[in-house]
Amino acid sequence: MTRAEIRALVRKGLGETTASFWDDTELNTWIDDGGYDLSFRTKSIRSNGYITTTSTVGEYTISTALAADVLTVLDVYYYVGGATWTKMALMSREELDTRYPSWRSDTAGTPSIAYFDMEEDMIGFYVAPGEDQYGTSYARVYYATKFTDLALDTSVPTLPTYLHRAIVYYVIAYGYEQRGYGDKSNDAWTKYAAMITTYMGERTANKDQREASETSTAKGVVK
């Protein structure tokens, strides 16, 4: 749906077809707010990019080395020896502390583990890349991104199509909340939450089905 189509459905849900109480600018702001909330909750806007690594440097600033709109890191692959892409294990620094107590001072070599902290805007590789293990675009990072504001009434949200209707419920809920219509607001919030739950459930089911199919194929099972 376009922003204009979302706003029209919002007005219908709020019981006004023209801007009598809520003007377009206000509703547009809430539409963007809904998009941000959905992107944060569902991590459904996906992208990927490369990080250029440097010898013996283990940590990099995500917003400058990768992208400014990263919400969270999903998967990381490393170009080992400049020849083979290998998926890295993802760990927290706490887990690294437990498994490899001296990891901060270990000798640079072939990175096999990635860790990150979005609040610190940092992604790191363990061990730090050593000789023949660094270079341009040596780390490929798959990540979820933030929602992009809709600039025009013809703009379409970058969210999956199913979640466009969820934006409608978000704005309706917020609009009724501003006017003190608690029951109507709660009803819209409930529908909003239900759409998120349904989307996340379907995504999990699809992932499980895909992984089961890949496992069967790997075992040579033909269905």
N, C-alpha and C positions, 0 to 999 in steps of 0.2 A: 504493500500500500504506500501511497505517497503521503507526505505530511498533510496535505489538504484533505485526503480521504480519511486519515486518522482523526483529524480535527472534526470533520463532519460527523463521524461516528461518536466522538466524544460529546459533541453538542447534543446529538440525539439522545445519548445516555443521560445527559444532565438535564434534559427537558427543555432545551432552548435551541432554536434553529438559527438564530442570529445572535450577534454579540451584544446581548442586553446586560448581562452581569459579568461574564468572563470575556475579556477581549482576546483577539487572536494572538497578540504578543504574549500574554500570560499563558494561554494554552500551549503555545509553541515552546515556551520555556519548560513547562511540565512534561511535554512530549520528550524533549531532550533529557530531562531528569529521569524519566521512565526508561529511556534507552540506556543511560548510564547504569541505572540500578540493575537492569536485566543483563547487561554485559558483565557486570561484577558478579552477579549471582550464578549465571549459567556458564560463563567463560566460553560463550558460543561464537564469538567473533575471532577467527583463527588466522594466523599469518606465520611467516617464517623468514629468517634472514641469516646473514653470515657475520661472524666476528673474526677480525684479523688479529691473530695472536702474536705475541712477542716473546723472544727467548727469556726464560726464567721469570716471566711475569705471570702470576697465577690468577689475579683478580682484575676485573674490568667493569667500567660503569655502563650499566645497561642502556640508559637513555642516550648515550653518545656512541657507544660501540655497536649497538643494535638498533634500537628505535625508542622514541620518546613515549609511545602509547602502550607499552607493554603492561599487562595486568599481572600475568604470571607465566612462568616457564613451564612447558609441558614435556618436551623431549629435547635432548641434545645429542648430536652426532659429531665425532671428531675425525678429521682426515689424517689418520695415523700414518706417519712416515711419508705424507704427501702421496699416498697410494691407495689407501683403503678407508672407506667410511665405516666407522664403528660406533654403535650406540653406546652412550655413556650411562653409567648408573647415576641416579639422582639421589643425593643425600643432603641432610642438614649438617650444619657445622657441629651441632651437638653429637650427631652420629659419627662424624669424622673424629671428634675428640675421643669418643669411646673406642672406636675401632683402630684408629691410628693416632695415638697420643702425641706423637712428634710430627704430625703432618705439616705443621707450619714451617718446620725447618728441614723437611726431607729434601733430598737432592732432586733437581729437575730431571724430567725424563719423558715418558710417554703418558699423557693424561688419560685417565680412564673413568674419573668421577667428576661430575659437575655439581655445584652447590650454588644457591642464590638467596638473596634477601631483598625483597621488593621495597621494603621500607628504607633500606640503605642504598637502593638503586645499584646493586652489585651482583655480578655473576662470577664465579670462580671455577678453576679447574685444578684437580689434584691427580697427579703431581703437576706442578707448573711445567709448561712445555720446555723440553731441553733441545739438544742438538737434533736437527732434522725433524723436529716435531712442532714447528711454528711457521706461520706465514699468512699470506693474504687469504681470507675466507676459509681458515682451517677449522672453524667451529660453525656448525649449522644448528640454529636454535629454532624450534617450533614453539609458538607462544600464543596466548590469548591476548587480545587487545581491548582497549577502551572503545566505547561508543563515540562516533563522530557526530557532532551537532548537525542538524538538518538546516541547510542554509536557505532553501527555497521550498515553496509549496509543492513543487514537482520532485523534490528530493525523496529518495526511498531509504529507509533505515538499513544499515549494514547488517542488522540482525537477521537470523533465519526467518523466513516468511511467517511461520507459525507464531512467532513471538510478537509480530506486529499487533495482533489483537490484544496481547497482554499489555502493550503500551496504552491502548484505549482504556482498559480497566484501571491501570495505574492513574491516569489523568482523571478519570471519573471519580475514583476513590479520593484523590487529593482535593478535587474540586468540592465534593460534598463535605469533606472534612473541614475545609475552609469556611463553609457556611453553617457548620454545626449540625449537619444531618448525619448523626452517628450511625443509624441503622443502614442507611443507603451507602454510606462510606464503607462500613464493615462488610456489606454484601459485595461491593466491588473489590475490596482488598482480598476477600476470600476467593473470588473468581481469579484474581491476579495470581495468587499463590497456587491455585489449582493448576493453572496453565503452566507455571514454572515446574511444578511437580510432574505433570504429564510429559513435558518436554524432556526433563532429565531422565525420567523413566524410560522413554522411548530411546534416548541416546544410549543409555546403559544396555538396553535390550539389543539394539543394533550392534553395539560393540561386542557383546557376548556372542551374538550370532556370527559376526565376522571372524572372531577369534576361533570359534568352534569350527568354522569352515576352513580356516587356514590350517588348523591342527589336523583336520581330516585329510586335507590335500597333502600335507607333509607326510602323513602316514600311508598315502597311496590309497585312501578309501574313496571309492566312487559311489555317490548316492544317486 
